[in-house]
Amino acid sequence: MAVTAPKIKLIPVAIVVFAIGLLAVVSTFGLFASGRTELPLWLNLACLLLPIGLALGVFAVFRQSRKDRG
């Protein structure tokens, strides 16, 4: 029988958070390129989701690899 690896539950959350942050960063660049300078605070704060999602993903993979080692 093939042994399947345990599912990492934090990875899908990290992917969604990263994707929302990436969308916010792309829209911020687009708005700046179109000449807008006064962007809403929520959009600037949403850009912070990109590194948070990346950190969550790295943490989840690191934690899973530590569990696999014993």
C-alpha positions as CSV (number, residue, x, y, z in Angstrom):
1,M,0.0,0.0,0.0
2,A,1.1,3.5,-0.8
3,V,1.5,5.8,2.1
4,T,0.1,9.3,1.4
5,A,1.6,12.3,3.0
6,P,-0.5,14.1,5.6
7,K,-2.3,17.1,4.3
8,I,-1.0,20.5,5.3
9,K,-4.1,22.6,6.3
10,L,-2.3,25.9,6.5
11,I,-1.1,25.9,2.8
12,P,-4.5,26.7,1.2
13,V,-4.9,29.6,3.7
14,A,-1.5,30.9,2.8
15,I,-2.2,30.6,-0.9
16,V,-5.4,32.6,-0.6
17,V,-3.8,35.3,1.6
18,F,-0.9,35.5,-0.8
19,A,-3.2,35.8,-3.8
20,I,-5.3,38.6,-2.3
21,G,-2.1,40.4,-1.4
22,L,-0.7,40.0,-4.9
23,L,-4.0,41.3,-6.4
24,A,-3.7,44.3,-4.1
25,V,-0.1,45.0,-5.2
26,V,-1.0,44.7,-8.9
27,S,-4.0,47.0,-8.5
28,T,-1.9,49.5,-6.5
29,F,0.7,49.6,-9.3
30,G,-2.0,50.0,-11.9
31,L,-3.6,52.9,-10.0
32,F,-0.3,54.6,-9.6
33,A,0.5,54.1,-13.3
34,S,-2.9,55.7,-14.2
35,G,-2.0,58.8,-12.2
36,R,-3.8,58.2,-8.9
37,T,-1.7,59.2,-5.9
38,E,-4.2,59.2,-3.0
39,L,-5.0,55.5,-2.6
40,P,-7.4,54.3,0.2
41,L,-5.8,53.0,3.4
42,W,-7.5,49.6,3.0
43,L,-5.7,49.0,-0.3
44,N,-2.4,49.8,1.2
45,L,-3.1,47.5,4.1
46,A,-4.2,44.8,1.8
47,C,-0.8,44.9,0.1
48,L,0.6,43.6,3.4
49,L,-1.2,40.3,2.9
50,L,1.4,39.3,0.3
51,P,4.3,38.9,2.6
52,I,2.0,37.5,5.3
53,G,0.8,34.8,3.0
54,L,4.4,34.1,1.9
55,A,5.5,33.8,5.6
56,L,2.5,31.5,6.4
57,G,3.4,29.2,3.5
58,V,7.1,29.0,4.5
59,F,6.1,28.4,8.1
60,A,3.7,25.6,7.1
61,V,6.2,23.8,4.9
62,F,8.9,24.1,7.6
63,R,6.6,22.8,10.3
64,Q,5.5,19.9,8.1
65,S,9.1,19.0,7.3
66,R,9.9,19.0,11.0
67,K,7.0,16.7,11.7
68,D,8.1,14.3,9.0
69,R,11.6,14.0,10.4
70,G,10.3,13.0,13.8
